[in-house]
Structures are given as C-alpha cells and as structure tokens.
Amino acid sequence: MKLRVFSGHESADTTLKYYMDLAKVISLDEKEISVLEARRNELFNELSEINSQIKASQNSDILI
C-alpha cells in the first residue's frame, strides 16, 4: 500500500502490474533485448504499412 501511495496509483493492482513489468525488463539479457528490438521494428513496419493502406483508401474515396 505504501508503494501504491508513493507511485500515485489509485489501484494496488496497477502498481503491482507496473513494477512486475519493470522487473521483467530489468532482468532481460542482451539476446532477449535484441529479440524485443527486432519485434518492435517488425511492428513499426507493419503499422506503417497499415497507415499507408488507410491513407490510400481515404485518398481513393476522395477521388470517387
């Protein structure tokens, strides 16, 4: 409860989740970090493609 108050979270569950996620990140080794970075890049590329498709769709709607 003291940690919840210190962190400013209304819910102890939020505090627990935040610090559990933080503990996971701190314990990663270089290989695991590399895997996460590669996945982040894949997701970034996928999101860019989705955004391009949405923009193209919106532009084609304007032309019709």
BELMO-V713193 format. One record per residue. RES is the residue in three letters. OMEGA is omega in degrees with one decimal (NA if undefined). BURIAL is b if it has 24 or more other ideal C-beta (glycine too) atoms within 12 Angstrom, else e. Layout:
res->RES omega->OMEGA burial->BURIAL
res->RES omega->OMEGA burial->BURIAL
This chain:
res->MET omega->178.8 burial->e
res->LYS omega->178.4 burial->e
res->LEU omega->178.1 burial->e
res->ARG omega->-179.9 burial->e
res->VAL omega->179.8 burial->e
res->PHE omega->-177.0 burial->e
res->SER omega->178.4 burial->e
res->GLY omega->178.5 burial->e
res->HIS omega->175.8 burial->e
res->GLU omega->-175.4 burial->e
res->SER omega->175.3 burial->e
res->ALA omega->178.2 burial->e
res->ASP omega->178.6 burial->e
res->THR omega->179.4 burial->e
res->THR omega->-179.7 burial->e
res->LEU omega->179.9 burial->e
res->LYS omega->-178.9 burial->e
res->TYR omega->-177.0 burial->e
res->TYR omega->174.6 burial->e
res->MET omega->176.7 burial->e
res->ASP omega->178.9 burial->e
res->LEU omega->179.0 burial->e
res->ALA omega->177.9 burial->e
res->LYS omega->-178.2 burial->e
res->VAL omega->-178.3 burial->e
res->ILE omega->-175.3 burial->e
res->SER omega->-179.1 burial->e
res->LEU omega->173.1 burial->e
res->ASP omega->-175.1 burial->e
res->GLU omega->-179.4 burial->e
res->LYS omega->179.8 burial->e
res->GLU omega->177.1 burial->e
res->ILE omega->178.6 burial->e
res->SER omega->178.1 burial->e
res->VAL omega->178.9 burial->e
res->LEU omega->178.6 burial->e
res->GLU omega->178.0 burial->e
res->ALA omega->179.3 burial->e
res->ARG omega->177.5 burial->e
res->ARG omega->178.8 burial->e
res->ASN omega->176.8 burial->e
res->GLU omega->-179.8 burial->e
res->LEU omega->177.6 burial->e
res->PHE omega->179.1 burial->e
res->ASN omega->178.8 burial->e
res->GLU omega->178.1 burial->e
res->LEU omega->177.3 burial->e
res->SER omega->178.5 burial->e
res->GLU omega->178.2 burial->e
res->ILE omega->178.9 burial->e
res->ASN omega->177.5 burial->e
res->SER omega->179.4 burial->e
res->GLN omega->178.6 burial->e
res->ILE omega->-179.4 burial->e
res->LYS omega->177.8 burial->e
res->ALA omega->178.3 burial->e
res->SER omega->178.8 burial->e
res->GLN omega->178.3 burial->e
res->ASN omega->179.3 burial->e
res->SER omega->176.7 burial->e
res->ASP omega->179.6 burial->e
res->ILE omega->-177.5 burial->e
res->LEU omega->-176.4 burial->e
res->ILE omega->NA burial->e
